[in-house]
Amino acid sequence: MDRKDAGMGTWSGTVGLFADDDLERTGRAVTYAAPASSVGPGGDTVDCEGRLFLPDGFDASSGKVAHCGVPGVLLLHEYTGLGGYLFRSAAQLVRAGYAVLCADLYGTALRPTDIEQARTCLYPLRNDRALLQLRARAGLDALASVPGVDAGRLLAMGFSLGGGATLELVRAGAPLRGAASMYGYLASSQQVTPGAAHCPVLVHLAGRDHVIPLRDIEPFVREMTDAGVDCRVLLHAGAGHGFCNAAYGTNFNAAASWHCPRTEARAWGDVLRFFAECLED
């Protein structure tokens, strides 16, 4: 795939929810293995395929960038999988100069095409947070291994399920410079690993969220505070779950997800400033 196709300075594709959004023409495929189970080391694995997007100035033929490696962002999907909505978000980060790997939490054998299939894919990871962390960590390791990406300047960001996975990486002490969760799961069976290096965290939440209970905020903040994590929590009172996902549409529905362009714009401004701060030497 040539540099023009591998890069992603703009995004003009369909913003879809599911993984059948012309993946073969979107980004560069990155294949890697991830644990199939959280029980015991060295067990079975699943084949994963993420999509890599590169900023301007990245020489895709040599895997190098002028002067130094570029910082990388691990971008983690919602329960619907790798859809156009995620690639639209990747474009925001690419324009800011990041290499972005849209990681695959489910594996190539699970590509949901409707809501019921997506829920079936979701439940094993939602109910096994250790496995969710291992899947996300496999994606982070794959990003770190991309030639030209600076493995010492890695960030993570996720939406809903992916936001929860991002927080699991933080709890496990993954080698990140910063992490941003957008309406991600807060409660977890996994607590912060004592003594691990925990990066700064930015959490954006919705006041009308039908997935993430507001009652989870206080225990989460206490967990981060007790662990000494630099954690910022922002609550958008009038927004709902999925406020960054244009595929949901903008019609209000208290029992469903919907897109809020104004909230999305504000949240993205916060994320880009936060990531820049995290990379300051």
C-alpha positions, 0 to 999 in steps of 0.5 A: 500500500503506498504512502498516500493510502497508508496515511490519513490526513483527512477522512471522507469515508462512510462513518459506519458502526461495524467492521465491514466498512471497506477495511481492505482499503482503509489504513494498513493492516497490522496482524498480531496474536493476543491471548484467548484467555486470561487464565494462565500464561502461554495459552491459546491465542487469537489472530488479530488485525488492526489498522495503522494510520500514519502522519505526513512525513512518515516514509512508509517504505522505510518506516522512518520519520525525519529526525526521530520516531513519532509518538503513537496512539493505541485507539480502542474500539467500541463494542461494535468493533472496527468501524468507520467511526473509529477511523474518523477518530484516527484521522483527528490524531493523525492530523495532530502528528501521531501514528495511530493503531486502531487495535482489534480487541475481538480477533479476526474470527469475530467481526460483528455486522449487527447489534446482536452479534456485537453484544455476543462479542462484547460480553466475554471481554466486559465480564473478564477485565483481565482478558480485556487488558491482555487484548489491549496490551497485545495491541499496544505491543504491536504499535510499539513494534512498528518501525518509526514509532517511538516506543517511549512515547505511546498513548492510549485512547478508547471509546466505551468498551475501548475506554474501559480497556484503556483504563485497564492498561493504566491499572496494570501499569502499561508503558504509556505516557498518557491515557484518555477514556471516552465514556468508558467503563469505570468499575472493574474487578481489576484494581490498580497494580501497587508500585506500577508506573501509572500514567496521567489519565483523562476521563470524559463522561456523559451525564445522560449515559445509559451504560456507565452509571454515575454512581461509578464515578466516586469509587473510580476517583477514590481508586485513582486518588489512593494510587496517586494517579494524575486523573482528570474527570470531566462530566458533560451533563447534557450528553449521552453515551456515544457522544463522539460517534457520528454513526449513532445520529444526533436524535436524543434517546435516553435509553440509547447512544447518540452523537453530540457534535458540540460535546465531541468538539470540546472533548477532542480539544481536551484530549489533544491538549492533554496528549501534548502535555503528556509528551512534554519532556 
